[in-house]
Amino acid sequence: MAEVKTEVEEQPTPDAAAIAAQTLGAPKSAKPSSLWRDARRRFVKNKLAIAGVVIMLIIIIPVIGADVFQRYDPTLSQYDRSPGAPKLYEQNYQPASEKFWFGTDGQNRDLWARMLHGGRVSLLVGVVVQAMVLGLGVPLGLISGFFGGKVDTFIMFIVNIFYAFPSILAGLLFLSAFGSSIMWVLIAVGIGLWPPMARLIRGQVLSLREKEFVEAARAIGVKNSKIMFRHIFPNTLGPIIVSVSFGVPQAIQIEAFFGFIGVSVPPPATSWGQLVNEGFKAFQSNPITILLIPALAIALTCMSLNFIGDGLRDAFDPKTKNK
Amino acid sequence: MIKYFIRRILWIIPVFLGVTLITSTFMHLLPGSPFTSDKLSPDAQQRILAAYGLDKPIWEQYIIYVFNFVRGDWGISLSQQMGRPVSTIIAEHIGYSLQVAVIAISTVIIVGVPFGIIAALNHNKWLDYLATGVSLFFYSIPSFVLGILTLILILWSNNTFGWTTKLTNTNPTFVDLLIPGIVLGIRPASIVTRLTRASMLEVLGQDYIRTAGAKGLSRRMIITRHALKNSLIPIVTVLGDEFGGLAVGSVTIETVFAIPGIGFYLVSSIESRDYSMILITTALYAMIVVVVNLVVDLLYGFIDPRIKYSTRKVG
């Protein structure tokens, strides 16, 4: 704890820095350290977080450029039909080789290409779901916390029902009801993730709206909507960023689970979770890579994203540095 | 206190109604019914639906359903174990889920809390780095992936050392459930480790700890009497949250390890459109989450008498 304290003392708050600059007659060009600059400095110092960023880049670049990096079409079987070649079914589940880097699956499709395209779905779900969670959770949390009273009671009533509802089960019901297109997968994953966001924002707003700067804004007659978006919202950005950075791997995990029990995106599209599912059915009598590679991809991605989230949390809230 | 308690118990009612309403709405949106079949004439299908009360309007089915639930009549399974009461099926299989949950929560307490304390007491030494590193590692791996990696490990060691660890079992004993339970408990245990460490560090920095040291108490006494007790509060919260999470996590672990528990049956009920099973199991899961949250809130009072219930908001 001592370490934290010294660090906090070294960093004067923006106001203190500004006052010091004025009273000491320091040159105006000396920038006061802002929350964002401090955060960036602390984040860059965090070795695990930087490792997470590097690993994520290594994963993201080939996944985004899947069409460039793939060596075969991910949806086509790569059978060798030349005379003298082994029978077609004997060509399935090839081990990793020069030709097929990750081996092939039960229909002799290139696993490397399928991993790249499956990664697209998995990562897309992670990012888009968080966008949806923000779109729903932030406004509801802001309104609920800011206005209080009956509005708050009503919104929180709905939020709490969804909060109590086991999210994975909700998603399962959803996917079985509407079939699994990518849109429903996104909604099914997001359905359990927005209530915590709404609750987080509400809690932040509840404490922020009692702060002096809000009172000051009110005193000079600033409109409610402006107070909400100009004064309160920017102050919730830190916790939002942290929550989103942990939310992305969470969404990826949930999608992976849906894929694993076979209710994610419809074939021939695939996701890492579905590749795990296919590998899980076949791994006992075939090369173990078919299961190990997608499982490790999910684990590695979630781990790197969590490292990044950890770094961001430490960066935005130095008090929790050692937690 | 009693008023708060009653209010919290009453809160279960709207949650139950909300959850069953959402569930039954979705369920009726599922394409097909349990009796859709080419072999049955439309007339016969209609008669079967009428026999189960499935031809009535959805809202009427829902009201009948809620009344029956309260009376303890949970209906009969519509497809999987045709005609058997849902309550019997659940009674048969909930034991496995509970055993897995108990093993998991024991793992969380036995592993999570002590490691957190050890890490905090060795702050910024190698034991601390080891504990935080390992917990961050396990925290980041989804439990079904961890389950799969465990399965691969079991298979590999069976092949390599000639062990005979069973991968799945239709009628598992407590020993068979040990590995799945521990796997399920590892991720929440890592969360608890991190939290215990943080909470302990915060408490150890407080003035009253220094005071206790100044008046000559032994380190052991300070830790057990003052530090540990005060660092427990946030841990209890998370334990409660995680127990709710375990209930749902058991769905994934039961699927991976093919344990015939409630989660396993829920997934197959959804596949076979077994309305009454789906409705009851999801409602049960939601109830478990709500009740555990209630118990946790009430536990605060025992751990920290300063907390006044009347001022706390519901939810």
Interface residues (C-beta under 8 A of the other chain):
Chain A: M1 E3 L48 M156 F157 N160 I161 Y163 A164 F165 P166 S167 I168 L169 A170 L172 L173 F174 S176 A177 F178 G179 P249 Q253 A256 F257 F260 I261 V276 F280 F283 Q284 I288 L291 L292 A295 I298 A299 C302 M303 L305 N306 F307 D310 T320 N322 K323
Chain B: P14 V15 G18 V19 I22 T23 F26 M27 L29 L30 P31 H123 N124 L136 F137 Y139 S140 I141 P142 F144 V145 L146 I148 L149 I152 L155 W156 R194 L195 R197 A198 L201 E202 L204 G205 G244 A247 V248 V251 T252 T255 V256 L266 V267 I270 E271 I278 T282 Y285 A286 V289 V290 N293 G315
